[in-house]
């Protein structure tokens, strides 16, 4: 595809100007063109979002811009200019001076970006000495100054700490501080918030927005999270299989969606206003093509619902549909002239009558306390032991054919609770009933029938599958333990593959031959093999692209509707939890602080913690207004729990000493909606409004 843009995409002189960039990797099978004829411009003070599924070439483009490709990578053609400097013409010795001074990067994993053996302050000071030529004392002062700008609590103390002593959110602030020390012209952020909690993510995005006003740099923000793009970016480029398919301002792209791929990405996303009973997500069929096996014509045509024969014959150019808005779809005028085609392709779900089944799981006052060394001098004599109260008195129930979602920040006890229910961790106290029968804490002491009734699907499917076994053998393992014959196992495995929408010829493949989404389908198939009553899903979607997430959410709902399975669904993605769950429990520091139906929990009155979580959800709609509520600091240690209400030291609605000294009472909002808070329900109703409010509707715009 040739970029036919004849004008600037921005009105001011760009800091970064990329034109017709093509990147090639030389392999034994010949050259692979991973980025083809990509052009983009970013002005000072502007954030440019680059979105697309994994394998689209986003990170490769970023590496090409900074000339940091692998040894077999080559920039085949095009130009990259930074503030008028032609980066491709610079000798490598000069380019190395650009790295860290004029161009800096913030990566997804902050722990991998810092040196674990050097203090935080020294790592920032080193950059100041090297690039700003400051003295040792000046560099130390600069480090503290940068930490202050990151709104780091007690920056002098943080400067003396090592990376392992900081939380993930604090580490990401440190990495941003390192990146901004030299006041760069270009900051590249590659999935900087993907591994963070929603509250921490919101705080980091606020920080980036504020710092941009001071530093006036250009920012290339790479992400797969369309909500983040709508929240923070000025313009956006939608990338697919090495090419830009649509580009424009955030408002233009999100409102008009003049390419079917953009429309498909947005159609994959669950909305907090919808649930599984009334709307079905529409996953984009198929996968991104391999870069050495690109289709003729439009590269998206094999997956496009609007494809015509001419689309398969001729590759469309990137054309300007309106001022500053470009699309590579030959049918863009139809999309523009017919607003109804702009609607997300989500459609009404034919969901069977959702009848309330009997209670499948009942957990009463579950506690899990870990005893650990106190550390310090006492640990030398094995005298100091302290308790981590990971789960501290949780009660909940799940009915047959229903889903209970559990949300909360990292460290709140969600996963530990699920592992106690599964028997992988032995609860310290409490009762667990499965279909009315008390079951032992340890999975090793449970009967075969009890073990098969509770199954788990984990976050990382790679860790769940034996790399040396075919996936058919992995799915068959529970059936072997159930004593089925070889013929029965073979037939049942075929049925399970059909149930999770995988072809039977996958049965003899090894895990490394499957995509991430396909591996997670195998994990679900193996869980289904035991014909469980309850499946515990612990962050099953977080590592997957939005299109794969949509397919798996639809699959889980279909299986629940067909087999009447119950789910305990754990996630930090509140939109996904709202969509799939019938009931939601909000956890904080080992306890539930709010529980109710999914609809009730997402409407005021809220517990102040729930209110803060909802305000931090990145909504993929630039016309949505969210009340801005930000939590200070991280979740406190489960060793030294706060007195009174456990949330009081972070609560934006704290009312006084009562919150610090007395544990809050449970209040009944309705028969099925309960909040644990000192603030009366009437006062909460007065204080709170709906956290997420739509500002305006445009013709054909998606709700």
C-alpha positions as CSV (number, residue, x, y, z in Angstrom):
1,X,0.0,0.0,0.0
2,X,1.3,3.4,-0.9
3,X,0.8,6.4,1.3
4,X,-0.8,9.1,-0.9
5,X,-1.0,11.9,1.7
6,X,0.1,15.1,0.0
7,X,-0.4,17.4,3.1
8,X,0.7,17.5,6.7
9,X,-1.5,15.6,9.1
10,X,-0.9,18.4,11.7
11,X,-0.9,22.2,11.4
12,X,2.4,22.8,13.3
13,X,5.9,21.8,12.4
14,X,6.3,18.1,13.6
15,X,8.8,17.0,16.1
16,X,8.7,13.5,14.6
17,X,8.2,13.1,10.9
18,X,8.1,9.6,9.5
19,X,7.6,9.1,5.8
20,X,7.0,5.9,3.8
21,X,9.0,3.8,6.3
22,X,9.5,0.2,5.3
23,X,11.2,-2.4,7.5
24,X,12.5,-5.7,6.3
25,X,13.8,-8.7,8.3
26,X,16.2,-11.1,6.4
27,X,15.4,-14.7,7.2
28,X,16.3,-18.1,5.8
29,X,13.0,-18.1,4.0
30,X,13.7,-14.7,2.4
31,X,12.9,-11.1,3.3
32,X,9.9,-10.4,5.4
33,X,8.4,-6.9,5.2
34,X,7.1,-6.3,8.7
35,X,6.4,-2.5,8.3
36,X,5.4,-1.1,4.9
37,X,5.1,2.5,3.7
38,X,4.1,3.9,7.1
39,X,3.9,7.7,7.6
40,X,3.1,9.6,10.7
41,X,3.8,13.0,12.2
42,X,3.7,14.1,15.9
43,X,3.9,17.7,17.0
44,X,5.3,19.1,20.3
45,X,2.8,18.6,23.1
46,X,0.9,16.0,21.2
47,X,0.2,12.3,22.1
48,X,-0.2,10.0,19.1
49,X,-1.8,6.7,19.9
50,X,-0.8,3.6,17.9
51,X,-3.3,0.7,18.2
52,X,-3.8,-2.7,16.7
53,X,-3.7,-6.4,17.6
54,X,-0.5,-8.2,18.6
55,X,1.6,-8.8,15.5
56,X,0.5,-5.6,13.8
57,X,4.0,-4.2,13.8
58,X,3.6,-1.4,16.4
59,X,6.7,-2.2,18.4
60,X,8.7,-2.9,15.3
61,X,7.8,0.6,14.0
62,X,9.0,2.1,17.3
63,X,12.3,0.3,17.1
64,X,12.8,1.3,13.5
65,X,12.2,5.0,14.5
66,X,15.0,4.8,17.0
67,X,17.1,2.5,14.8
68,X,17.2,-0.3,17.4
69,X,16.3,-3.3,15.2
70,X,17.7,-6.8,15.5
71,X,20.8,-7.7,13.5
72,X,18.7,-9.1,10.7
73,X,16.5,-6.1,10.5
74,X,16.9,-3.3,8.0
75,X,15.1,-0.1,7.2
76,X,14.5,-0.7,3.5
77,X,13.2,2.7,2.5
78,X,11.6,5.9,3.9
79,X,12.8,8.7,6.2
80,X,12.7,9.5,9.9
81,X,13.3,13.1,11.0
82,X,13.4,14.3,14.6
83,X,13.2,18.1,14.9
84,X,14.6,18.4,11.4
85,X,17.5,15.9,11.9
86,X,17.5,12.9,9.5
87,X,18.0,10.0,12.0
88,X,18.6,7.5,9.2
89,X,21.6,9.5,7.9
90,X,23.3,9.7,11.3
91,X,26.3,7.5,12.0
92,X,25.7,5.1,14.8
93,X,28.0,7.0,17.1
94,X,25.8,10.1,16.7
95,X,22.6,8.0,17.0
96,X,23.8,6.7,20.4
97,X,24.0,10.3,21.6
98,X,20.3,10.7,20.6
99,X,19.3,7.7,22.6
100,X,18.5,8.8,26.2
101,X,18.8,12.5,25.4
102,X,16.5,13.5,22.5
103,X,14.6,10.2,22.4
104,X,13.6,8.1,25.4
105,X,11.3,5.1,26.0
106,X,9.0,3.7,28.6
107,X,8.4,0.0,28.3
108,X,5.6,-2.3,29.5
109,X,7.5,-4.0,32.4
110,X,9.1,-1.4,34.6
111,X,11.0,-4.0,36.6
112,X,12.9,-5.1,33.5
113,X,13.8,-1.5,32.8
114,X,15.7,-0.8,36.0
115,X,18.8,-2.2,37.6
116,X,17.9,-4.3,40.7
117,X,21.3,-3.7,42.3
118,X,21.4,0.1,42.1
119,X,19.3,2.6,44.1
120,X,16.5,4.5,42.4
121,X,18.2,7.9,43.0
122,X,21.5,6.7,41.5
123,X,19.8,5.4,38.4
124,X,18.2,8.8,37.7
125,X,21.4,10.6,38.7
126,X,23.4,8.5,36.3
127,X,21.3,9.8,33.4
128,X,21.8,13.4,34.6
129,X,25.6,13.0,34.8
130,X,25.9,11.3,31.4
131,X,23.6,13.5,29.3
132,X,23.3,16.8,31.2
133,X,26.9,16.7,32.4
134,X,25.9,17.6,36.0
135,X,28.2,17.2,39.0
136,X,27.5,14.3,41.5
137,X,25.7,16.6,43.9
138,X,23.7,18.3,41.2
139,X,22.7,14.9,39.8
140,X,21.5,13.7,43.2
141,X,19.4,16.9,43.5
142,X,18.1,16.4,40.0
143,X,17.0,12.8,40.9
144,X,15.0,14.0,43.9
145,X,13.5,16.8,41.8
146,X,12.3,14.3,39.2
147,X,10.8,12.1,41.8
148,X,8.9,15.1,43.2
149,X,7.6,15.8,39.7
150,X,6.3,12.2,39.5
151,X,4.3,13.0,42.7
152,X,6.2,10.3,44.5
153,X,5.6,10.3,48.3
154,X,8.7,11.1,50.3
155,X,11.0,11.4,47.3
156,X,14.2,11.7,49.4
157,X,13.5,8.3,50.9
158,X,12.4,6.7,47.6
159,X,15.7,7.8,46.0
160,X,17.6,5.6,48.6
161,X,15.5,2.5,48.0
162,X,16.1,-0.4,45.6
163,X,13.6,-1.4,42.8
164,X,12.3,-4.4,44.7
165,X,11.1,-2.1,47.5
166,X,8.7,-0.3,45.3
167,X,5.3,-1.2,43.9
168,X,4.6,-1.7,40.2
169,X,3.0,1.7,39.9
170,X,5.9,3.5,41.8
171,X,8.4,1.7,39.5
172,X,6.6,2.9,36.4
173,X,6.8,6.5,37.8
174,X,10.6,5.9,38.3
175,X,11.0,4.8,34.7
176,X,9.1,7.9,33.5
177,X,11.3,10.0,35.7
178,X,14.4,8.5,34.1
179,X,12.9,9.1,30.6
180,X,12.1,12.7,31.3
181,X,15.3,13.7,33.1
182,X,16.9,14.9,29.8
183,X,13.8,16.7,28.6
184,X,13.6,14.7,25.4
185,X,11.9,15.8,22.2
186,X,10.3,12.4,21.7
187,X,9.0,10.0,24.3
188,X,7.9,6.5,23.1
189,X,5.6,4.6,25.5
190,X,5.2,1.0,24.6
191,X,2.2,-0.5,26.5
192,X,3.2,1.5,29.7
193,X,0.1,0.7,31.7
194,X,-0.8,-2.9,30.5
195,X,0.4,-4.6,33.7
196,X,-1.0,-2.0,36.1
197,X,-4.2,-2.0,38.1
198,X,-7.0,0.3,36.8
199,X,-6.5,2.8,39.6
200,X,-2.7,2.9,39.1
201,X,-3.2,3.1,35.3
202,X,-5.5,6.1,35.7
203,X,-2.9,7.9,38.0
204,X,-0.1,7.2,35.5
205,X,-2.2,8.6,32.6
206,X,-3.0,11.7,34.6
207,X,0.7,12.1,35.3
208,X,1.6,11.8,31.7
209,X,-1.0,14.4,30.7
210,X,0.2,16.9,33.3
211,X,3.9,16.4,32.4
212,X,3.2,16.9,28.7
213,X,2.0,20.4,29.5
214,X,5.4,21.2,31.1
215,X,7.8,19.4,28.8
216,X,6.1,20.0,25.4
217,X,7.5,16.8,23.9
218,X,6.0,14.6,21.3
219,X,4.7,11.3,22.6
220,X,4.2,8.0,20.6
221,X,1.8,6.0,22.8
222,X,1.6,2.3,21.7
223,X,-1.2,0.2,23.2
224,X,-3.9,-2.3,22.5
225,X,-6.3,-0.5,25.0
226,X,-8.7,1.6,23.0
227,X,-10.1,3.1,26.2
228,X,-6.6,4.5,27.1
229,X,-6.3,6.0,23.6
230,X,-9.7,7.7,23.9
231,X,-8.7,9.0,27.4
232,X,-5.3,10.5,26.7
233,X,-4.4,10.8,23.0
234,X,-4.9,13.6,20.5
235,X,-4.6,11.6,17.4
236,X,-4.6,7.9,16.6
237,X,-3.3,5.5,14.0
238,X,-4.8,2.1,13.6
239,X,-2.2,-0.4,12.5
240,X,-2.8,-3.9,11.0
241,X,-0.2,-6.3,9.6
242,X,2.5,-3.7,9.1
243,X,0.3,-0.9,7.6
244,X,-1.7,2.1,8.9
245,X,-5.4,1.5,7.9
246,X,-6.9,4.5,9.5
247,X,-5.6,7.7,11.1
248,X,-7.1,10.9,12.4
249,X,-8.0,12.8,15.6
250,X,-9.4,10.6,18.4
251,X,-12.8,12.1,17.8
252,X,-12.8,11.5,14.1
253,X,-11.6,7.9,14.3
254,X,-13.9,6.9,17.3
255,X,-17.0,8.6,15.9
256,X,-16.7,7.8,12.2
257,X,-14.7,4.6,12.1
258,X,-14.0,4.7,8.4
259,X,-12.3,1.3,8.2
260,X,-13.9,-2.0,9.1
261,X,-10.9,-3.0,11.2
262,X,-11.4,0.0,13.5
263,X,-15.1,-0.8,13.6
264,X,-14.3,-4.4,14.4
265,X,-11.9,-3.5,17.3
266,X,-14.5,-1.4,18.9
267,X,-17.2,-4.1,18.4
268,X,-15.0,-6.5,20.4
269,X,-15.2,-4.3,23.6
270,X,-17.7,-5.0,26.3
271,X,-19.5,-1.8,27.4
272,X,-20.4,-1.1,31.0
273,X,-23.9,-0.3,29.8
274,X,-24.4,-3.7,28.4
275,X,-24.5,-7.3,29.7
276,X,-24.4,-10.8,28.4
277,X,-28.2,-11.1,28.3
278,X,-28.9,-8.4,25.8
279,X,-25.8,-8.0,23.6
280,X,-23.3,-10.3,22.0
281,X,-19.8,-9.2,21.4
282,X,-18.6,-9.5,17.9
283,X,-15.1,-10.9,17.6
284,X,-13.1,-10.3,14.4
285,X,-12.9,-13.7,12.7
286,X,-9.5,-15.3,12.0
287,X,-6.1,-13.9,12.8
288,X,-3.6,-11.4,11.5
289,X,-1.8,-12.9,8.5
290,X,1.8,-13.8,8.6
291,X,4.0,-11.1,7.1
292,X,5.4,-13.5,4.5
293,X,1.9,-14.7,3.6
294,X,0.0,-11.5,3.0
295,X,-3.2,-11.7,0.9
296,X,-3.5,-9.9,-2.4
297,X,-5.6,-6.8,-2.4
298,X,-6.7,-5.3,0.9
299,X,-4.7,-7.0,3.7
300,X,-7.8,-7.1,5.9
301,X,-10.1,-8.6,3.3
302,X,-10.0,-12.2,4.6
303,X,-11.5,-11.0,7.9
304,X,-13.7,-8.2,6.7
305,X,-17.5,-8.4,6.8
306,X,-17.9,-5.9,4.0
307,X,-15.4,-7.5,1.5
308,X,-16.1,-7.4,-2.2
309,X,-14.2,-9.1,-5.1
310,X,-12.5,-5.8,-6.0
311,X,-11.2,-5.6,-2.4
312,X,-9.3,-8.8,-2.9
313,X,-7.9,-7.7,-6.2
314,X,-6.4,-4.2,-5.5
315,X,-4.7,-3.0,-2.4
316,X,-6.3,0.4,-1.5
317,X,-4.2,3.5,-0.8
318,X,-4.5,5.6,2.3
319,X,-6.9,8.4,1.2
320,X,-8.0,11.6,3.0
321,X,-11.7,11.2,3.7
322,X,-11.9,14.6,5.5
323,X,-9.4,17.1,6.8
324,X,-6.8,15.1,8.7
325,X,-8.7,11.9,8.6
326,X,-7.3,9.1,6.4
327,X,-8.6,5.6,5.6
328,X,-7.4,2.7,3.5
329,X,-10.8,1.3,2.8
330,X,-12.2,1.6,-0.8
331,X,-15.7,1.6,0.6
332,X,-15.2,4.4,3.1
333,X,-17.8,6.6,1.4
334,X,-20.5,4.0,2.1
335,X,-19.4,3.9,5.8
336,X,-19.6,7.6,5.9
337,X,-22.9,8.1,4.2
338,X,-24.8,5.3,6.0
339,X,-24.6,6.0,9.8
340,X,-26.2,2.7,10.6
341,X,-23.2,0.9,9.3
342,X,-21.1,2.8,11.8
343,X,-22.7,1.1,14.7
344,X,-20.6,-1.6,16.4
345,X,-21.5,-4.9,15.0
346,X,-22.7,-6.1,18.4
347,X,-26.2,-7.6,18.2
348,X,-28.9,-8.9,20.5
349,X,-28.0,-12.3,22.1
350,X,-30.5,-15.2,22.0
351,X,-29.9,-16.0,25.7
352,X,-32.1,-18.7,27.3
353,X,-34.2,-17.7,30.2
354,X,-31.8,-17.1,33.1
355,X,-33.4,-19.1,35.9
356,X,-31.9,-18.9,39.4
357,X,-30.4,-22.3,40.2
358,X,-29.6,-23.8,43.6
359,X,-26.6,-22.5,45.5
360,X,-23.5,-24.3,44.1
361,X,-20.8,-22.8,46.2
362,X,-21.1,-21.3,49.7
363,X,-18.0,-19.9,51.4
364,X,-18.5,-18.6,55.0
365,X,-16.0,-16.4,56.8
366,X,-13.0,-17.7,54.8
367,X,-9.6,-16.7,56.2
368,X,-6.2,-17.4,54.8
369,X,-3.3,-16.1,57.0
370,X,0.3,-16.8,55.9
371,X,2.9,-17.0,58.6
372,X,6.2,-15.5,57.5
373,X,9.5,-14.4,59.0
374,X,9.5,-10.9,60.6
375,X,12.8,-10.2,59.0
376,X,15.5,-8.1,60.5
377,X,17.6,-9.2,63.5
378,X,14.8,-11.3,65.1
379,X,14.8,-13.6,62.0
380,X,18.4,-14.7,62.8
381,X,17.1,-16.5,65.8
382,X,13.8,-17.6,64.2
383,X,11.8,-15.8,66.9
384,X,10.0,-13.2,64.8
385,X,6.9,-14.5,62.9
386,X,4.2,-12.3,61.5
387,X,0.9,-13.0,59.7
388,X,-0.1,-11.9,56.3
389,X,-3.9,-11.7,56.4
390,X,-4.4,-12.3,52.7
391,X,-8.1,-13.3,53.0
392,X,-9.7,-12.2,56.3
393,X,-13.3,-13.2,56.7
394,X,-14.9,-13.5,53.2
395,X,-18.4,-14.9,52.7
396,X,-20.0,-15.4,49.4
397,X,-22.2,-17.7,47.3
398,X,-22.6,-18.7,43.7
399,X,-25.8,-20.1,42.2
400,X,-26.1,-22.7,39.5
401,X,-25.6,-21.2,36.0
402,X,-24.6,-17.8,37.4
403,X,-21.4,-15.8,37.4
404,X,-19.9,-14.0,40.4
405,X,-17.3,-11.5,39.4
406,X,-14.6,-10.4,41.9
407,X,-12.8,-7.1,41.3
408,X,-10.2,-5.2,43.2
409,X,-6.6,-4.0,43.0
410,X,-3.6,-6.4,43.1
411,X,-2.9,-7.5,46.6
412,X,-6.6,-7.5,47.7
413,X,-6.8,-11.3,48.0
414,X,-8.8,-12.2,44.9
415,X,-6.5,-15.0,43.7
416,X,-5.8,-16.3,47.2
417,X,-9.5,-16.6,47.8
418,X,-10.0,-18.6,44.5
419,X,-7.1,-20.9,45.4
420,X,-8.6,-21.6,48.8
421,X,-11.9,-22.5,47.1
422,X,-10.0,-24.8,44.7
423,X,-8.1,-26.3,47.5
424,X,-4.7,-25.3,46.1
425,X,-4.2,-23.2,49.3
426,X,-5.5,-24.5,52.6
427,X,-7.8,-21.9,54.3
428,X,-6.9,-21.0,57.9
429,X,-10.6,-21.1,59.0
430,X,-14.1,-20.9,57.6
431,X,-16.4,-23.2,55.8
432,X,-16.6,-24.1,52.1
433,X,-19.7,-25.9,50.9
434,X,-20.1,-27.4,47.4
435,X,-23.7,-28.2,46.5
436,X,-24.6,-28.3,50.2
437,X,-21.7,-30.5,51.3
438,X,-18.8,-29.3,53.4
439,X,-15.5,-30.0,51.6
440,X,-12.0,-30.2,53.1
441,X,-9.6,-27.3,52.7
442,X,-7.0,-29.3,50.9
443,X,-7.6,-30.6,47.4
444,X,-5.6,-33.7,48.3
445,X,-8.2,-34.6,50.9
446,X,-11.2,-34.1,48.7
447,X,-13.0,-36.9,47.0
448,X,-12.7,-37.4,43.2
449,X,-16.2,-36.2,42.7
450,X,-15.4,-33.0,44.7
451,X,-12.2,-32.4,42.7
452,X,-13.9,-32.8,39.4
453,X,-16.7,-30.4,40.4
454,X,-14.3,-27.4,40.7
455,X,-11.9,-26.6,37.9
456,X,-9.7,-23.6,37.2
457,X,-8.7,-21.5,34.2
458,X,-5.5,-19.5,34.8
459,X,-4.2,-16.2,33.4
460,X,-1.2,-17.8,31.5
461,X,-2.3,-20.8,29.4
462,X,1.4,-21.6,28.7
463,X,1.9,-22.4,32.3
464,X,-1.1,-24.7,32.3
465,X,-0.1,-26.9,29.4
466,X,2.7,-29.4,29.2
467,X,4.9,-28.4,26.2
468,X,5.8,-32.0,25.5
469,X,2.2,-33.3,25.4
470,X,-0.1,-32.7,22.4
471,X,-3.1,-30.5,23.3
472,X,-5.3,-33.5,22.7
473,X,-3.4,-35.4,25.4
474,X,-3.8,-32.4,27.8
475,X,-7.5,-32.3,27.3
476,X,-7.8,-36.0,27.7
477,X,-6.0,-36.1,31.0
478,X,-9.0,-35.5,33.2
479,X,-10.9,-38.2,31.2
480,X,-8.2,-40.7,31.8
481,X,-8.4,-40.0,35.6
482,X,-12.2,-40.5,35.3
483,X,-11.6,-44.0,34.0
484,X,-13.2,-43.7,30.6
485,X,-12.2,-46.1,27.8
486,X,-9.9,-45.1,25.0
487,X,-12.8,-44.9,22.5
488,X,-14.9,-42.8,24.9
489,X,-11.9,-40.5,25.5
490,X,-11.3,-39.9,21.8
491,X,-15.0,-39.1,21.2
492,X,-15.2,-36.9,24.2
493,X,-12.1,-34.9,23.2
494,X,-13.6,-34.3,19.7
495,X,-16.7,-33.0,21.4
496,X,-14.7,-30.7,23.6
497,X,-12.8,-29.3,20.7
498,X,-16.0,-28.6,18.9
499,X,-17.4,-27.0,22.0
500,X,-14.6,-24.5,22.2
501,X,-14.6,-23.8,18.4
502,X,-11.3,-25.5,17.5
503,X,-10.9,-27.8,14.5
504,X,-10.3,-31.5,15.3
505,X,-7.0,-31.5,13.3
506,X,-5.6,-29.4,16.2
507,X,-5.8,-32.5,18.5
508,X,-2.3,-33.7,17.6
509,X,-0.6,-30.3,17.7
510,X,1.8,-29.1,20.4
511,X,1.2,-26.0,22.5
512,X,3.8,-23.9,20.7
513,X,1.9,-24.4,17.5
514,X,-1.1,-22.4,18.8
515,X,-1.8,-18.8,19.4
516,X,-2.5,-17.4,22.9
517,X,-6.2,-17.4,22.4
518,X,-6.2,-20.9,21.1
519,X,-4.2,-22.1,24.1
520,X,-6.7,-20.5,26.4
521,X,-9.5,-22.3,24.6
522,X,-7.6,-25.5,25.3
523,X,-7.4,-24.6,29.0
524,X,-11.2,-24.1,29.0
525,X,-11.8,-27.4,27.1
526,X,-9.7,-29.2,29.7
527,X,-11.7,-27.6,32.5
528,X,-14.9,-28.7,30.8
529,X,-13.7,-32.3,30.4
530,X,-14.4,-33.1,34.0
531,X,-18.0,-31.8,33.6
532,X,-17.5,-29.4,36.6
533,X,-20.2,-27.6,38.5
534,X,-18.0,-24.5,39.0
535,X,-15.1,-23.0,37.0
536,X,-12.8,-20.5,38.7
537,X,-11.5,-18.1,36.1
538,X,-8.5,-16.2,37.4
539,X,-7.7,-13.3,34.9
540,X,-8.3,-15.6,31.9
541,X,-8.4,-12.7,29.4
542,X,-5.7,-10.2,30.6
543,X,-2.9,-11.3,28.3
544,X,-5.0,-11.5,25.1
545,X,-5.9,-9.1,22.3
546,X,-9.4,-7.5,22.4
547,X,-10.6,-9.6,19.4
548,X,-9.5,-12.8,21.1
549,X,-11.0,-11.6,24.4
550,X,-14.4,-11.1,22.8
551,X,-14.3,-14.6,21.3
552,X,-13.5,-16.2,24.6
553,X,-16.1,-14.1,26.5
554,X,-18.7,-15.3,24.0
555,X,-17.5,-18.8,24.4
556,X,-17.7,-18.8,28.2
557,X,-21.3,-17.4,28.0
558,X,-22.3,-20.0,25.4
559,X,-20.9,-22.8,27.5
560,X,-22.7,-21.5,30.6
561,X,-26.0,-21.2,28.7
562,X,-25.6,-24.7,27.4
563,X,-24.1,-26.6,30.3
564,X,-25.5,-24.4,33.2
565,X,-21.9,-24.0,34.6
566,X,-21.2,-21.5,37.3
567,X,-18.2,-19.2,37.1
568,X,-16.2,-17.3,39.7
569,X,-14.7,-14.7,37.4
570,X,-11.7,-12.7,38.7
571,X,-10.4,-9.7,36.7
572,X,-9.1,-6.2,37.0
573,X,-11.0,-5.3,33.8
574,X,-14.2,-3.9,35.2
575,X,-16.0,-3.6,31.9
576,X,-15.5,-7.3,31.2
577,X,-16.6,-8.2,34.7
578,X,-19.7,-6.0,34.3
579,X,-20.6,-7.7,31.0
580,X,-20.1,-11.3,32.0
581,X,-21.2,-11.3,35.6
582,X,-24.6,-11.6,37.3
583,X,-23.2,-10.6,40.7
584,X,-20.1,-8.7,41.6
585,X,-18.1,-8.6,44.8
586,X,-15.6,-5.8,45.4
587,X,-12.6,-6.8,47.5
588,X,-10.1,-4.6,49.4
589,X,-7.3,-5.9,51.7
590,X,-8.7,-9.3,52.2
591,X,-12.4,-8.4,52.7
592,X,-15.5,-7.7,50.6
593,X,-16.6,-4.1,50.9
594,X,-19.5,-4.2,48.4
595,X,-21.6,-7.0,46.9
596,X,-24.7,-7.0,44.7
597,X,-26.0,-7.6,41.3
598,X,-23.8,-6.3,38.4
599,X,-26.4,-3.6,37.6
600,X,-26.7,-2.4,41.2
601,X,-22.9,-2.3,41.9
602,X,-22.4,-0.1,38.8
603,X,-25.1,2.4,40.0
604,X,-25.0,4.8,43.0
605,X,-24.8,4.6,45.9
606,X,-21.4,2.9,45.7
607,X,-18.9,2.1,48.4
608,X,-16.2,4.8,48.0
609,X,-13.7,2.2,46.8
610,X,-16.1,1.0,44.1
611,X,-16.7,4.6,43.1
612,X,-12.9,5.1,42.7
613,X,-12.5,1.9,40.6
614,X,-15.4,2.9,38.3
615,X,-14.0,6.4,37.8
616,X,-10.7,4.9,36.7
617,X,-12.1,2.7,33.9
618,X,-10.7,3.7,30.6
619,X,-13.8,4.1,28.4
620,X,-13.3,3.7,24.6
621,X,-15.4,6.8,23.9
622,X,-13.9,10.4,23.8
623,X,-17.4,11.8,24.4
624,X,-17.9,10.1,27.8
625,X,-17.3,12.3,30.9
626,X,-16.0,10.5,34.0
627,X,-16.0,11.9,37.5
628,X,-12.3,12.1,38.4
629,X,-11.5,10.2,41.6
630,X,-8.0,9.2,42.2
631,X,-6.6,7.1,45.1
632,X,-3.4,8.1,46.7
633,X,-0.7,5.5,47.4
634,X,-0.8,1.7,47.0
635,X,-2.8,-0.9,48.8
636,X,-1.4,-1.2,52.4
637,X,0.5,-4.3,53.5
638,X,-1.7,-7.2,54.7
639,X,0.8,-7.6,57.6
640,X,0.1,-4.2,59.2
641,X,-3.6,-3.7,58.5
642,X,-5.1,-0.2,59.1
643,X,-7.3,0.0,62.1
644,X,-11.0,0.7,61.7
645,X,-12.1,0.8,58.1
646,X,-9.2,-0.7,56.1
647,X,-9.8,1.8,53.3
648,X,-9.7,4.9,55.5
649,X,-6.1,6.0,54.7
650,X,-6.9,6.2,51.0
651,X,-10.6,7.0,51.1
652,X,-11.6,10.3,49.4
653,X,-14.8,10.4,51.4
654,X,-13.4,9.7,54.9
655,X,-15.7,11.4,57.5
656,X,-13.4,11.4,60.6
657,X,-12.1,9.4,63.5
658,X,-14.9,6.9,63.3
659,X,-13.4,5.6,60.0
660,X,-10.0,5.2,61.7
661,X,-11.2,3.5,64.9
662,X,-14.3,1.5,64.2
663,X,-14.9,-1.2,61.7
664,X,-17.7,-0.2,59.3
665,X,-21.2,-1.8,59.5
666,X,-22.9,-3.6,56.6
667,X,-25.8,-1.5,55.1
668,X,-28.5,-3.0,52.9
669,X,-29.1,-0.8,49.8
670,X,-31.6,-3.4,48.6
671,X,-32.4,-7.1,49.3
672,X,-29.4,-8.1,47.2
673,X,-27.1,-5.1,47.3
674,X,-24.9,-4.5,50.4
675,X,-22.2,-1.9,51.3
676,X,-19.8,-2.0,54.2
677,X,-19.3,1.7,55.1
678,X,-19.7,4.2,57.9
679,X,-21.3,6.8,55.6
680,X,-25.1,6.4,55.6
681,X,-26.8,5.4,52.3
682,X,-28.7,8.7,52.1
683,X,-25.5,10.7,52.5
684,X,-23.8,8.5,49.8
685,X,-26.7,9.1,47.5
686,X,-26.3,12.9,48.1
687,X,-22.5,12.8,47.6
688,X,-22.4,10.6,44.6
689,X,-23.7,10.9,41.1
690,X,-23.3,8.4,38.3
691,X,-19.5,8.1,37.8
692,X,-19.7,7.7,34.0
693,X,-21.9,10.1,32.1
694,X,-22.2,10.4,28.3
695,X,-21.8,14.0,27.2
696,X,-23.2,13.9,23.7
697,X,-24.4,11.6,21.0
698,X,-23.5,11.9,17.4
699,X,-25.4,10.4,14.4
700,X,-24.6,6.8,14.1
701,X,-22.5,6.8,17.2
702,X,-22.2,3.7,19.3
703,X,-23.7,3.7,22.8
